[in-house]
Amino acid sequence: MKGLSMGDWSLIARYLKDEASKDDLLQLDLLVKNHPNLKMEFDWLGRELNSPKVQNTFDFDAVTAFKRLNKRFELEDLV
């Protein structure tokens, strides 16, 4: 989603990992007010991540994911 900063993505990651503090949740409320589509995306993502088929087949390769994310950031001149 365009218009989100690295700090916003970090906040979203903490929320999705259920590690958000009370201050994080307040910031997240403001972020959703500024980007209304985020609520819909969170709802969709929550359903997808909690579906039985994903829980049974989810195999996450953190090293590859980090490399892909870093490459994307380089292509978008974020790092």
Secondary structure as GFF3:
##gff-version 3
##sequence-region A 1 79
A	DSSP	alpha_helix	6	16	.	.	.	ID=ss1
A	DSSP	alpha_helix	22	34	.	.	.	ID=ss2
A	DSSP	alpha_helix	37	49	.	.	.	ID=ss3
A	DSSP	alpha_helix	52	57	.	.	.	ID=ss4
A	DSSP	alpha_helix	62	75	.	.	.	ID=ss5
###
